[in-house]
Amino acid sequence: MPDLPTPQDATEAALFSECWDAVLAYADLCTSGSSAAAQLGREAFALGIREARAAETGPVRGTGRRPARLPRIPLLLTAVRTTAAAWEEEGQGHKLDPDLRLWLNSDKAARYTGPPLQRPLALRGLRDLQQPDAELLWFAEVEALPLPLVARRLGLDPAGAAEELQQVRTLFRDRCHRNHLDTPMDAGCRSYARLLDAVTRSSAADTPGDLSRHLATCVQCAEAAACLRLHGGGLPGALAGGVIGWGGLAYLERRRRAAEVRLGAGRPGAADQKGGEPEDAEQKTRVARNGLLVAAVLVSALALGVSLMPFGGEGDDLGAPGGDRQPVADPGPSLPSAPSLPPATSKPAARNTERTKRSDPSGTPDGENRHTEPQGTSSPTDRSEPDEKDEPVCRVEYDLVNQWPDGFQATVTVTSTEPLDSWRVAWSFRDGQQVGQMWDASVAQNGSRVTATAADYNKSVPAGGDLAFGFLASWHGKNSPPYGFELNGRACAKNS
């Protein structure tokens, strides 16, 4: 197994550190274990650095420009994919993710090494940009780094970075539009090319029905639409999927959550963000509001308990749970308790509408027959969630990040009240959903029951800490939220 290349100077040493983190993140997605990920990452890193140095020192064109090439990080990620393909050909495919092996032996993988005009549009568009422009676009859109930090790394003026990024986005769109017109296509696709260009230029433009139906069945035109539509937040996914290929969306989500951890509470780059103070003020206001809400709920629950207490009862009965009490829901997202927590330790409050509603996996409606039970008795076989009088050992938050006609992307964040040396999270789907790919955990599915097991690098969770992972899955007809979450075999309460 080759060692990492030696940096040529201090600038390259700093770049190596950042690039290695990205390479290892993608290599971990591509392999079946941490040791295989490290081996794949080292081999790919050595290959990619050799290619980058050769391109930088190679002959220039007659116009004084060097041949078009990808920025350093996308180039290294492509080297991971190339090295994985070499492993498959050399009989080392057992070290790779099974889904990646299927992809490597399909027509989808052949597009990335086939004729240039048949390659993904995002890949061609990014290569056509000047090197500094391509790096700015990749850092800001895919690596999810704040613009002031990107400006410092690329030697740009932070005050004009936002405007320059918008100009680069427009340049990328123009390159993609030109490449789309140059791509060999049938008469039907070519008849929609001009309309597709017009519709994607404005966020207010409606997509005609015939074009919408065409995009649903034509992969080539759908990729073009994703690259040409700069509004709506789809550009990062178009770049990651078009340049990296397999696992692009999973890599994108992992890098975003890694950026959240690095730049979260006490983040070093906070002082560089002009909007930092309003964000801090808004966060403090939200925390104070949540605190007041919790206090109000507790006071109301205590008053309800007093009102239900029988006359002549002992004072100790104040602490006993009444038959009509419901579990107190978590009023909002929790704050990260330490900078070393796993990614995605906090979620925007705006996603509360996507979170799972409280349900009973046994099929019994929540609260049914509670009024008929004598006070002080309980039936443990009827409970699908932790005992209301006890603090649950875990709380779970399910976020539906994105959804399309036959698939969706989601993340699961579990807060544990106890320290963990390892973890296993299980849940059930109602509508036959099938998990196809998972990151930050390994997945097993038996019918509707899904089990996510910790990776080697995120097994340990401190008391009060969070564990998080994400996945891609398929659905048909209906996509109801999952239910019956358990952490190491113990039921979790769900944030509502």
LOVO-73651 format. One record per residue (C-alpha): x, y, z; residue in three letters. Coordinates in nm, 3 decimals. Layout:
N
px X; py Y; pz Z; residu ALA;
...
***
This chain:
496
px 0.000; py 0.000; pz 0.000; residu MET;
px 0.164; py 0.328; pz -0.109; residu PRO;
px 0.237; py 0.608; pz 0.131; residu ASP;
px 0.088; py 0.952; pz 0.080; residu LEU;
px 0.295; py 1.172; pz -0.153; residu PRO;
px 0.533; py 1.422; pz 0.009; residu THR;
px 0.418; py 1.786; pz -0.022; residu PRO;
px 0.650; py 2.004; pz -0.228; residu GLN;
px 0.597; py 2.318; pz -0.017; residu ASP;
px 0.391; py 2.462; pz 0.272; residu ALA;
px 0.105; py 2.560; pz 0.041; residu THR;
px 0.077; py 2.210; pz -0.098; residu GLU;
px 0.100; py 2.064; pz 0.254; residu ALA;
px -0.207; py 2.264; pz 0.362; residu ALA;
px -0.388; py 2.158; pz 0.046; residu LEU;
px -0.297; py 1.793; pz 0.105; residu PHE;
px -0.462; py 1.797; pz 0.446; residu SER;
px -0.788; py 1.927; pz 0.305; residu GLU;
px -0.779; py 1.699; pz 0.001; residu CYS;
px -0.705; py 1.387; pz 0.206; residu TRP;
px -1.011; py 1.450; pz 0.422; residu ASP;
px -1.230; py 1.463; pz 0.110; residu ALA;
px -1.068; py 1.156; pz -0.046; residu VAL;
px -1.108; py 0.948; pz 0.269; residu LEU;
px -1.474; py 1.053; pz 0.301; residu ALA;
px -1.551; py 0.925; pz -0.048; residu TYR;
px -1.329; py 0.617; pz -0.015; residu ALA;
px -1.523; py 0.521; pz 0.298; residu ASP;
px -1.847; py 0.531; pz 0.098; residu LEU;
px -1.695; py 0.311; pz -0.171; residu CYS;
px -1.562; py 0.031; pz 0.051; residu THR;
px -1.691; py -0.228; pz 0.295; residu SER;
px -1.470; py -0.140; pz 0.592; residu GLY;
px -1.237; py 0.119; pz 0.741; residu SER;
px -0.914; py -0.065; pz 0.653; residu SER;
px -1.022; py -0.100; pz 0.290; residu ALA;
px -1.121; py 0.268; pz 0.289; residu ALA;
px -0.775; py 0.373; pz 0.407; residu ALA;
px -0.608; py 0.154; pz 0.145; residu GLN;
px -0.831; py 0.281; pz -0.137; residu LEU;
px -0.781; py 0.639; pz -0.022; residu GLY;
px -0.402; py 0.613; pz -0.019; residu ARG;
px -0.379; py 0.451; pz -0.361; residu GLU;
px -0.622; py 0.699; pz -0.515; residu ALA;
px -0.452; py 0.997; pz -0.349; residu PHE;
px -0.112; py 0.895; pz -0.485; residu ALA;
px -0.261; py 0.845; pz -0.833; residu LEU;
px -0.448; py 1.174; pz -0.829; residu GLY;
px -0.151; py 1.379; pz -0.709; residu ILE;
px 0.067; py 1.231; pz -0.983; residu ARG;
px -0.195; py 1.327; pz -1.242; residu GLU;
px -0.234; py 1.678; pz -1.099; residu ALA;
px 0.141; py 1.743; pz -1.095; residu ARG;
px 0.177; py 1.609; pz -1.449; residu ALA;
px -0.101; py 1.839; pz -1.571; residu ALA;
px 0.053; py 2.141; pz -1.397; residu GLU;
px 0.397; py 2.083; pz -1.547; residu THR;
px 0.278; py 1.964; pz -1.886; residu GLY;
px 0.313; py 2.158; pz -2.212; residu PRO;
px 0.082; py 2.454; pz -2.274; residu VAL;
px -0.135; py 2.501; pz -2.577; residu ARG;
px -0.055; py 2.740; pz -2.858; residu GLY;
px -0.289; py 2.997; pz -2.701; residu THR;
px -0.085; py 2.999; pz -2.379; residu GLY;
px -0.346; py 2.797; pz -2.183; residu ARG;
px -0.291; py 2.455; pz -2.033; residu ARG;
px -0.530; py 2.171; pz -2.120; residu PRO;
px -0.861; py 2.181; pz -1.935; residu ALA;
px -0.863; py 1.974; pz -1.616; residu ARG;
px -1.065; py 1.940; pz -1.298; residu LEU;
px -0.983; py 2.123; pz -0.973; residu PRO;
px -0.768; py 1.934; pz -0.724; residu ARG;
px -1.044; py 1.781; pz -0.506; residu ILE;
px -1.274; py 1.662; pz -0.791; residu PRO;
px -0.965; py 1.523; pz -0.965; residu LEU;
px -0.876; py 1.319; pz -0.657; residu LEU;
px -1.234; py 1.198; pz -0.613; residu LEU;
px -1.227; py 1.082; pz -0.975; residu THR;
px -0.905; py 0.896; pz -0.891; residu ALA;
px -1.092; py 0.713; pz -0.613; residu VAL;
px -1.349; py 0.595; pz -0.866; residu ARG;
px -1.075; py 0.495; pz -1.112; residu THR;
px -0.885; py 0.302; pz -0.843; residu THR;
px -1.204; py 0.125; pz -0.735; residu ALA;
px -1.262; py 0.018; pz -1.097; residu ALA;
px -0.905; py -0.117; pz -1.107; residu ALA;
px -0.971; py -0.315; pz -0.788; residu TRP;
px -1.278; py -0.470; pz -0.948; residu GLU;
px -1.078; py -0.575; pz -1.255; residu GLU;
px -0.792; py -0.713; pz -1.042; residu GLU;
px -1.014; py -0.937; pz -0.832; residu GLY;
px -1.029; py -0.713; pz -0.524; residu GLN;
px -1.395; py -0.626; pz -0.568; residu GLY;
px -1.487; py -0.793; pz -0.239; residu HIS;
px -1.338; py -0.488; pz -0.063; residu LYS;
px -1.584; py -0.255; pz -0.235; residu LEU;
px -1.943; py -0.165; pz -0.156; residu ASP;
px -2.174; py -0.414; pz -0.336; residu PRO;
px -2.382; py -0.136; pz -0.493; residu ASP;
px -2.066; py 0.028; pz -0.626; residu LEU;
px -1.962; py -0.300; pz -0.787; residu ARG;
px -2.295; py -0.319; pz -0.968; residu LEU;
px -2.253; py 0.040; pz -1.084; residu TRP;
px -1.896; py -0.018; pz -1.206; residu LEU;
px -2.019; py -0.300; pz -1.429; residu ASN;
px -2.309; py -0.100; pz -1.575; residu SER;
px -2.350; py 0.143; pz -1.862; residu ASP;
px -2.365; py 0.429; pz -1.610; residu LYS;
px -1.996; py 0.392; pz -1.523; residu ALA;
px -1.900; py 0.363; pz -1.889; residu ALA;
px -2.025; py 0.718; pz -1.949; residu ARG;
px -1.741; py 0.861; pz -1.737; residu TYR;
px -1.470; py 0.696; pz -1.947; residu THR;
px -1.641; py 0.684; pz -2.287; residu GLY;
px -1.647; py 0.943; pz -2.568; residu PRO;
px -1.612; py 1.300; pz -2.433; residu PRO;
px -1.940; py 1.418; pz -2.588; residu LEU;
px -2.129; py 1.141; pz -2.405; residu GLN;
px -1.992; py 1.219; pz -2.059; residu ARG;
px -2.209; py 1.388; pz -1.793; residu PRO;
px -2.279; py 1.753; pz -1.866; residu LEU;
px -2.165; py 1.879; pz -1.522; residu ALA;
px -1.828; py 1.709; pz -1.566; residu LEU;
px -1.775; py 1.873; pz -1.904; residu ARG;
px -1.894; py 2.213; pz -1.784; residu GLY;
px -1.665; py 2.215; pz -1.482; residu LEU;
px -1.363; py 2.117; pz -1.692; residu ARG;
px -1.435; py 2.404; pz -1.933; residu ASP;
px -1.404; py 2.666; pz -1.658; residu LEU;
px -1.078; py 2.840; pz -1.572; residu GLN;
px -0.907; py 2.669; pz -1.280; residu GLN;
px -0.974; py 2.944; pz -1.018; residu PRO;
px -1.340; py 2.966; pz -1.124; residu ASP;
px -1.385; py 2.589; pz -1.106; residu ALA;
px -1.228; py 2.576; pz -0.758; residu GLU;
px -1.454; py 2.857; pz -0.633; residu LEU;
px -1.764; py 2.678; pz -0.762; residu LEU;
px -1.665; py 2.341; pz -0.614; residu TRP;
px -1.563; py 2.476; pz -0.272; residu PHE;
px -1.878; py 2.684; pz -0.232; residu ALA;
px -2.136; py 2.445; pz -0.379; residu GLU;
px -2.013; py 2.092; pz -0.302; residu VAL;
px -1.774; py 2.127; pz -0.006; residu GLU;
px -2.025; py 2.371; pz 0.152; residu ALA;
px -1.757; py 2.606; pz 0.288; residu LEU;
px -1.852; py 2.965; pz 0.383; residu PRO;
px -1.766; py 3.222; pz 0.119; residu LEU;
px -1.527; py 3.423; pz 0.342; residu PRO;
px -1.327; py 3.107; pz 0.407; residu LEU;
px -1.326; py 3.016; pz 0.036; residu VAL;
px -1.216; py 3.369; pz -0.053; residu ALA;
px -0.919; py 3.349; pz 0.186; residu ARG;
px -0.808; py 3.013; pz 0.048; residu ARG;
px -0.829; py 3.131; pz -0.313; residu LEU;
px -0.687; py 3.479; pz -0.251; residu GLY;
px -1.010; py 3.661; pz -0.339; residu LEU;
px -1.159; py 3.978; pz -0.196; residu ASP;
px -1.418; py 3.860; pz 0.064; residu PRO;
px -1.634; py 4.165; pz -0.004; residu ALA;
px -1.682; py 4.067; pz -0.368; residu GLY;
px -1.683; py 3.689; pz -0.329; residu ALA;
px -2.062; py 3.654; pz -0.349; residu ALA;
px -2.081; py 3.851; pz -0.672; residu GLU;
px -1.792; py 3.657; pz -0.821; residu GLU;
px -1.955; py 3.327; pz -0.727; residu LEU;
px -2.274; py 3.433; pz -0.905; residu GLN;
px -2.072; py 3.520; pz -1.214; residu GLN;
px -1.902; py 3.179; pz -1.203; residu VAL;
px -2.241; py 3.007; pz -1.173; residu ARG;
px -2.355; py 3.192; pz -1.484; residu THR;
px -2.037; py 3.091; pz -1.668; residu LEU;
px -2.091; py 2.729; pz -1.566; residu PHE;
px -2.448; py 2.744; pz -1.696; residu ARG;
px -2.332; py 2.887; pz -2.029; residu ASP;
px -2.069; py 2.615; pz -2.069; residu ARG;
px -2.325; py 2.346; pz -1.988; residu CYS;
px -2.576; py 2.494; pz -2.234; residu HIS;
px -2.317; py 2.499; pz -2.510; residu ARG;
px -2.209; py 2.142; pz -2.433; residu ASN;
px -2.572; py 2.029; pz -2.428; residu HIS;
px -2.623; py 2.164; pz -2.780; residu LEU;
px -2.302; py 1.992; pz -2.893; residu ASP;
px -2.413; py 1.656; pz -2.753; residu THR;
px -2.545; py 1.407; pz -3.009; residu PRO;
px -2.918; py 1.377; pz -2.945; residu MET;
px -3.229; py 1.260; pz -3.123; residu ASP;
px -3.481; py 1.489; pz -3.286; residu ALA;
px -3.714; py 1.483; pz -2.985; residu GLY;
px -3.445; py 1.601; pz -2.742; residu CYS;
px -3.323; py 1.868; pz -2.983; residu ARG;
px -3.675; py 2.004; pz -3.024; residu SER;
px -3.687; py 2.067; pz -2.647; residu TYR;
px -3.336; py 2.217; pz -2.616; residu ALA;
px -3.438; py 2.580; pz -2.678; residu ARG;
px -3.745; py 2.552; pz -2.454; residu LEU;
px -3.538; py 2.393; pz -2.177; residu LEU;
px -3.292; py 2.682; pz -2.191; residu ASP;
px -3.572; py 2.939; pz -2.162; residu ALA;
px -3.758; py 2.764; pz -1.878; residu VAL;
px -3.447; py 2.717; pz -1.661; residu THR;
px -3.336; py 3.079; pz -1.685; residu ARG;
px -3.613; py 3.212; pz -1.458; residu SER;
px -3.735; py 3.086; pz -1.124; residu SER;
px -4.084; py 3.216; pz -1.207; residu ALA;
px -4.117; py 3.026; pz -1.536; residu ALA;
px -4.353; py 2.728; pz -1.535; residu ASP;
px -4.242; py 2.404; pz -1.699; residu THR;
px -4.486; py 2.304; pz -1.975; residu PRO;
px -4.647; py 1.965; pz -1.930; residu GLY;
px -4.493; py 1.807; pz -2.238; residu ASP;
px -4.143; py 1.917; pz -2.134; residu LEU;
px -4.202; py 1.789; pz -1.782; residu SER;
px -4.302; py 1.448; pz -1.916; residu ARG;
px -3.997; py 1.443; pz -2.142; residu HIS;
px -3.762; py 1.522; pz -1.851; residu LEU;
px -3.915; py 1.237; pz -1.651; residu ALA;
px -3.808; py 0.984; pz -1.914; residu THR;
px -3.489; py 1.132; pz -2.067; residu CYS;
px -3.178; py 1.110; pz -1.847; residu VAL;
px -2.970; py 1.326; pz -2.076; residu GLN;
px -3.217; py 1.618; pz -2.078; residu CYS;
px -3.286; py 1.582; pz -1.704; residu ALA;
px -2.911; py 1.620; pz -1.635; residu GLU;
px -2.908; py 1.928; pz -1.856; residu ALA;
px -3.202; py 2.078; pz -1.666; residu ALA;
px -3.022; py 2.027; pz -1.333; residu ALA;
px -2.709; py 2.204; pz -1.462; residu CYS;
px -2.896; py 2.490; pz -1.633; residu LEU;
px -3.128; py 2.567; pz -1.341; residu ARG;
px -2.921; py 2.784; pz -1.106; residu LEU;
px -3.212; py 2.854; pz -0.870; residu HIS;
px -3.386; py 2.601; pz -0.647; residu GLY;
px -3.076; py 2.458; pz -0.477; residu GLY;
px -3.014; py 2.173; pz -0.720; residu GLY;
px -2.672; py 2.284; pz -0.845; residu LEU;
px -2.465; py 2.109; pz -0.570; residu PRO;
px -2.634; py 1.777; pz -0.644; residu GLY;
px -2.586; py 1.822; pz -1.018; residu ALA;
px -2.214; py 1.890; pz -0.966; residu LEU;
px -2.154; py 1.604; pz -0.721; residu ALA;
px -2.350; py 1.350; pz -0.923; residu GLY;
px -2.211; py 1.459; pz -1.259; residu GLY;
px -1.844; py 1.474; pz -1.155; residu VAL;
px -1.815; py 1.194; pz -0.897; residu ILE;
px -2.077; py 0.954; pz -1.028; residu GLY;
px -2.175; py 0.677; pz -0.787; residu TRP;
px -2.231; py 0.803; pz -0.432; residu GLY;
px -2.229; py 1.169; pz -0.535; residu GLY;
px -2.533; py 1.267; pz -0.327; residu LEU;
px -2.408; py 1.068; pz -0.028; residu ALA;
px -2.069; py 1.241; pz -0.052; residu TYR;
px -2.244; py 1.579; pz -0.076; residu LEU;
px -2.448; py 1.513; pz 0.239; residu GLU;
px -2.143; py 1.387; pz 0.429; residu ARG;
px -1.939; py 1.696; pz 0.339; residu ARG;
px -2.221; py 1.929; pz 0.439; residu ARG;
px -2.253; py 1.765; pz 0.779; residu ARG;
px -1.875; py 1.768; pz 0.823; residu ALA;
px -1.879; py 2.143; pz 0.749; residu ALA;
px -2.157; py 2.190; pz 1.006; residu GLU;
px -1.943; py 2.022; pz 1.271; residu VAL;
px -1.627; py 2.218; pz 1.183; residu ARG;
px -1.814; py 2.549; pz 1.164; residu LEU;
px -2.076; py 2.486; pz 1.431; residu GLY;
px -2.080; py 2.619; pz 1.787; residu ALA;
px -1.754; py 2.802; pz 1.849; residu GLY;
px -1.661; py 2.769; pz 1.483; residu ARG;
px -1.328; py 2.931; pz 1.399; residu PRO;
px -1.460; py 3.106; pz 1.089; residu GLY;
px -1.754; py 3.271; pz 1.259; residu ALA;
px -1.583; py 3.605; pz 1.285; residu ALA;
px -1.546; py 3.616; pz 0.908; residu ASP;
px -1.918; py 3.595; pz 0.844; residu GLN;
px -2.098; py 3.925; pz 0.830; residu LYS;
px -2.423; py 3.760; pz 0.925; residu GLY;
px -2.277; py 3.591; pz 1.231; residu GLY;
px -2.421; py 3.824; pz 1.493; residu GLU;
px -2.781; py 3.804; pz 1.370; residu PRO;
px -2.751; py 3.426; pz 1.359; residu GLU;
px -2.623; py 3.418; pz 1.719; residu ASP;
px -2.903; py 3.648; pz 1.832; residu ALA;
px -3.162; py 3.435; pz 1.655; residu GLU;
px -3.019; py 3.120; pz 1.813; residu GLN;
px -3.030; py 3.274; pz 2.162; residu LYS;
px -3.387; py 3.386; pz 2.105; residu THR;
px -3.487; py 3.036; pz 1.992; residu ARG;
px -3.320; py 2.876; pz 2.296; residu VAL;
px -3.494; py 3.119; pz 2.533; residu ALA;
px -3.829; py 3.058; pz 2.363; residu ARG;
px -3.784; py 2.682; pz 2.386; residu ASN;
px -3.692; py 2.714; pz 2.754; residu GLY;
px -4.008; py 2.909; pz 2.828; residu LEU;
px -4.212; py 2.651; pz 2.638; residu LEU;
px -4.063; py 2.366; pz 2.840; residu VAL;
px -4.134; py 2.551; pz 3.165; residu ALA;
px -4.492; py 2.617; pz 3.059; residu ALA;
px -4.548; py 2.252; pz 2.971; residu VAL;
px -4.405; py 2.133; pz 3.303; residu LEU;
px -4.620; py 2.377; pz 3.502; residu VAL;
px -4.930; py 2.268; pz 3.309; residu SER;
px -4.850; py 1.902; pz 3.367; residu ALA;
px -4.804; py 1.964; pz 3.742; residu LEU;
px -5.133; py 2.151; pz 3.761; residu ALA;
px -5.308; py 1.869; pz 3.577; residu LEU;
px -5.165; py 1.617; pz 3.820; residu GLY;
px -5.293; py 1.817; pz 4.119; residu VAL;
px -5.638; py 1.850; pz 3.965; residu SER;
px -5.664; py 1.475; pz 3.909; residu LEU;
px -5.543; py 1.382; pz 4.259; residu MET;
px -5.827; py 1.226; pz 4.468; residu PRO;
px -5.940; py 1.409; pz 4.780; residu PHE;
px -5.761; py 1.293; pz 5.091; residu GLY;
px -5.467; py 1.157; pz 4.886; residu GLY;
px -5.114; py 1.165; pz 5.016; residu GLU;
px -4.877; py 1.439; pz 4.908; residu GLY;
px -4.653; py 1.179; pz 4.747; residu ASP;
px -4.919; py 1.121; pz 4.482; residu ASP;
px -4.821; py 1.448; pz 4.316; residu LEU;
px -4.538; py 1.266; pz 4.144; residu GLY;
px -4.749; py 0.979; pz 4.015; residu ALA;
px -4.841; py 0.994; pz 3.646; residu PRO;
px -5.211; py 1.054; pz 3.576; residu GLY;
px -5.395; py 0.835; pz 3.332; residu GLY;
px -5.451; py 1.125; pz 3.090; residu ASP;
px -5.095; py 1.253; pz 3.071; residu ARG;
px -4.914; py 1.247; pz 2.737; residu GLN;
px -4.536; py 1.240; pz 2.689; residu PRO;
px -4.382; py 1.587; pz 2.678; residu VAL;
px -4.238; py 1.636; pz 2.330; residu ALA;
px -3.904; py 1.796; pz 2.267; residu ASP;
px -3.992; py 2.160; pz 2.175; residu PRO;
px -3.717; py 2.201; pz 1.920; residu GLY;
px -3.377; py 2.091; pz 1.793; residu PRO;
px -3.105; py 2.035; pz 2.049; residu SER;
px -2.783; py 2.234; pz 2.057; residu LEU;
px -2.452; py 2.055; pz 2.007; residu PRO;
px -2.303; py 1.965; pz 2.344; residu SER;
px -1.944; py 1.931; pz 2.226; residu ALA;
px -1.746; py 2.007; pz 1.911; residu PRO;
px -1.648; py 1.642; pz 1.875; residu SER;
px -2.003; py 1.523; pz 1.819; residu LEU;
px -2.085; py 1.331; pz 1.500; residu PRO;
px -2.218; py 1.534; pz 1.204; residu PRO;
px -2.572; py 1.673; pz 1.189; residu ALA;
px -2.603; py 1.746; pz 1.563; residu THR;
px -2.856; py 2.018; pz 1.499; residu SER;
px -3.134; py 2.065; pz 1.249; residu LYS;
px -3.312; py 2.379; pz 1.128; residu PRO;
px -3.643; py 2.439; pz 1.300; residu ALA;
px -3.806; py 2.478; pz 0.960; residu ALA;
px -3.780; py 2.104; pz 0.904; residu ARG;
px -4.014; py 2.023; pz 1.191; residu ASN;
px -4.291; py 1.967; pz 0.935; residu THR;
px -4.088; py 1.685; pz 0.781; residu GLU;
px -4.029; py 1.504; pz 1.107; residu ARG;
px -4.210; py 1.186; pz 1.198; residu THR;
px -4.541; py 1.208; pz 1.380; residu LYS;
px -4.585; py 0.998; pz 1.693; residu ARG;
px -4.725; py 0.656; pz 1.606; residu SER;
px -4.769; py 0.313; pz 1.763; residu ASP;
px -4.598; py 0.033; pz 1.568; residu PRO;
px -4.838; py -0.218; pz 1.719; residu SER;
px -5.124; py -0.049; pz 1.536; residu GLY;
px -5.299; py 0.072; pz 1.852; residu THR;
px -5.384; py 0.445; pz 1.838; residu PRO;
px -5.184; py 0.657; pz 2.080; residu ASP;
px -5.372; py 0.701; pz 2.404; residu GLY;
px -5.638; py 0.434; pz 2.340; residu GLU;
px -5.778; py 0.270; pz 2.657; residu ASN;
px -5.570; py 0.499; pz 2.878; residu ARG;
px -5.882; py 0.644; pz 3.045; residu HIS;
px -6.019; py 0.301; pz 3.134; residu THR;
px -5.710; py 0.179; pz 3.318; residu GLU;
px -5.705; py 0.221; pz 3.697; residu PRO;
px -5.463; py 0.490; pz 3.810; residu GLN;
px -5.125; py 0.349; pz 3.912; residu GLY;
px -5.146; py 0.038; pz 3.693; residu THR;
px -4.979; py -0.015; pz 3.360; residu SER;
px -4.955; py -0.280; pz 3.095; residu SER;
px -4.601; py -0.302; pz 2.961; residu PRO;
px -4.710; py -0.505; pz 2.659; residu THR;
px -4.923; py -0.213; pz 2.535; residu ASP;
px -4.641; py 0.041; pz 2.532; residu ARG;
px -4.451; py 0.108; pz 2.208; residu SER;
px -4.254; py 0.400; pz 2.354; residu GLU;
px -4.058; py 0.449; pz 2.679; residu PRO;
px -4.249; py 0.470; pz 3.006; residu ASP;
px -4.386; py 0.822; pz 3.047; residu GLU;
px -4.270; py 0.850; pz 3.406; residu LYS;
px -3.911; py 0.766; pz 3.309; residu ASP;
px -3.671; py 0.972; pz 3.103; residu GLU;
px -3.632; py 0.792; pz 2.767; residu PRO;
px -3.288; py 0.651; pz 2.698; residu VAL;
px -3.291; py 0.812; pz 2.354; residu CYS;
px -3.476; py 1.056; pz 2.135; residu ARG;
px -3.487; py 1.029; pz 1.757; residu VAL;
px -3.535; py 1.286; pz 1.485; residu GLU;
px -3.617; py 1.174; pz 1.129; residu TYR;
px -3.570; py 1.431; pz 0.850; residu ASP;
px -3.692; py 1.381; pz 0.494; residu LEU;
px -3.424; py 1.583; pz 0.314; residu VAL;
px -3.537; py 1.534; pz -0.045; residu ASN;
px -3.789; py 1.330; pz -0.241; residu GLN;
px -3.841; py 1.251; pz -0.609; residu TRP;
px -4.093; py 1.030; pz -0.795; residu PRO;
px -3.937; py 0.696; pz -0.704; residu ASP;
px -3.683; py 0.773; pz -0.432; residu GLY;
px -3.592; py 0.992; pz -0.138; residu PHE;
px -3.304; py 1.100; pz 0.087; residu GLN;
px -3.336; py 1.112; pz 0.466; residu ALA;
px -3.126; py 1.153; pz 0.778; residu THR;
px -3.171; py 1.007; pz 1.127; residu VAL;
px -3.032; py 1.178; pz 1.439; residu THR;
px -3.051; py 0.998; pz 1.774; residu VAL;
px -2.970; py 1.164; pz 2.107; residu THR;
px -2.860; py 0.916; pz 2.375; residu SER;
px -2.885; py 0.990; pz 2.747; residu THR;
px -2.626; py 0.721; pz 2.815; residu GLU;
px -2.268; py 0.683; pz 2.686; residu PRO;
px -2.230; py 0.429; pz 2.408; residu LEU;
px -1.934; py 0.216; pz 2.300; residu ASP;
px -2.127; py 0.101; pz 1.994; residu SER;
px -2.478; py 0.146; pz 1.861; residu TRP;
px -2.746; py -0.012; pz 1.648; residu ARG;
px -3.056; py 0.181; pz 1.540; residu VAL;
px -3.361; py -0.004; pz 1.407; residu ALA;
px -3.696; py 0.111; pz 1.270; residu TRP;
px -3.982; py -0.005; pz 1.046; residu SER;
px -4.134; py 0.131; pz 0.725; residu PHE;
px -4.508; py 0.121; pz 0.655; residu ARG;
px -4.516; py 0.137; pz 0.276; residu ASP;
px -4.251; py -0.106; pz 0.152; residu GLY;
px -3.966; py 0.147; pz 0.126; residu GLN;
px -3.628; py -0.010; pz 0.049; residu GLN;
px -3.297; py 0.143; pz 0.161; residu VAL;
px -3.042; py 0.132; pz -0.120; residu GLY;
px -2.743; py 0.323; pz 0.017; residu GLN;
px -2.641; py 0.446; pz 0.363; residu MET;
px -2.351; py 0.655; pz 0.492; residu TRP;
px -2.199; py 0.682; pz 0.841; residu ASP;
px -2.350; py 0.338; pz 0.918; residu ALA;
px -2.391; py -0.006; pz 0.761; residu SER;
px -2.743; py -0.115; pz 0.672; residu VAL;
px -2.938; py -0.440; pz 0.683; residu ALA;
px -3.307; py -0.472; pz 0.592; residu GLN;
px -3.543; py -0.761; pz 0.657; residu ASN;
px -3.883; py -0.686; pz 0.511; residu GLY;
px -4.000; py -0.356; pz 0.654; residu SER;
px -3.748; py -0.361; pz 0.943; residu ARG;
px -3.424; py -0.168; pz 0.885; residu VAL;
px -3.115; py -0.182; pz 1.107; residu THR;
px -2.829; py 0.070; pz 1.091; residu ALA;
px -2.505; py -0.031; pz 1.267; residu THR;
px -2.228; py 0.210; pz 1.367; residu ALA;
px -1.922; py 0.254; pz 1.149; residu ALA;
px -1.578; py 0.199; pz 1.300; residu ASP;
px -1.513; py 0.572; pz 1.334; residu TYR;
px -1.838; py 0.679; pz 1.506; residu ASN;
px -1.910; py 0.397; pz 1.751; residu LYS;
px -1.848; py 0.602; pz 2.066; residu SER;
px -2.115; py 0.852; pz 2.171; residu VAL;
px -2.093; py 1.051; pz 2.498; residu PRO;
px -2.388; py 1.082; pz 2.734; residu ALA;
px -2.620; py 1.347; pz 2.594; residu GLY;
px -2.446; py 1.325; pz 2.256; residu GLY;
px -2.589; py 1.261; pz 1.912; residu ASP;
px -2.528; py 0.994; pz 1.652; residu LEU;
px -2.637; py 1.059; pz 1.295; residu ALA;
px -2.646; py 0.886; pz 0.958; residu PHE;
px -2.822; py 0.927; pz 0.626; residu GLY;
px -2.955; py 0.707; pz 0.349; residu PHE;
px -3.112; py 0.690; pz 0.005; residu LEU;
px -3.420; py 0.473; pz -0.044; residu ALA;
px -3.692; py 0.390; pz -0.295; residu SER;
px -4.068; py 0.422; pz -0.252; residu TRP;
px -4.382; py 0.357; pz -0.457; residu HIS;
px -4.732; py 0.490; pz -0.405; residu GLY;
px -4.684; py 0.634; pz -0.057; residu LYS;
px -4.388; py 0.739; pz 0.157; residu ASN;
px -4.504; py 0.748; pz 0.518; residu SER;
px -4.250; py 0.828; pz 0.794; residu PRO;
px -4.094; py 0.528; pz 0.970; residu PRO;
px -4.191; py 0.417; pz 1.319; residu TYR;
px -4.073; py 0.192; pz 1.603; residu GLY;
px -3.725; py 0.339; pz 1.645; residu PHE;
px -3.495; py 0.149; pz 1.883; residu GLU;
px -3.140; py 0.212; pz 2.002; residu LEU;
px -2.958; py -0.109; pz 2.094; residu ASN;
px -3.294; py -0.281; pz 2.141; residu GLY;
px -3.448; py -0.008; pz 2.363; residu ARG;
px -3.736; py 0.206; pz 2.240; residu ALA;
px -3.671; py 0.571; pz 2.158; residu CYS;
px -3.902; py 0.866; pz 2.199; residu ALA;
px -3.962; py 1.066; pz 1.881; residu LYS;
px -3.926; py 1.440; pz 1.850; residu ASN;
px -4.253; py 1.585; pz 1.728; residu SER;
***
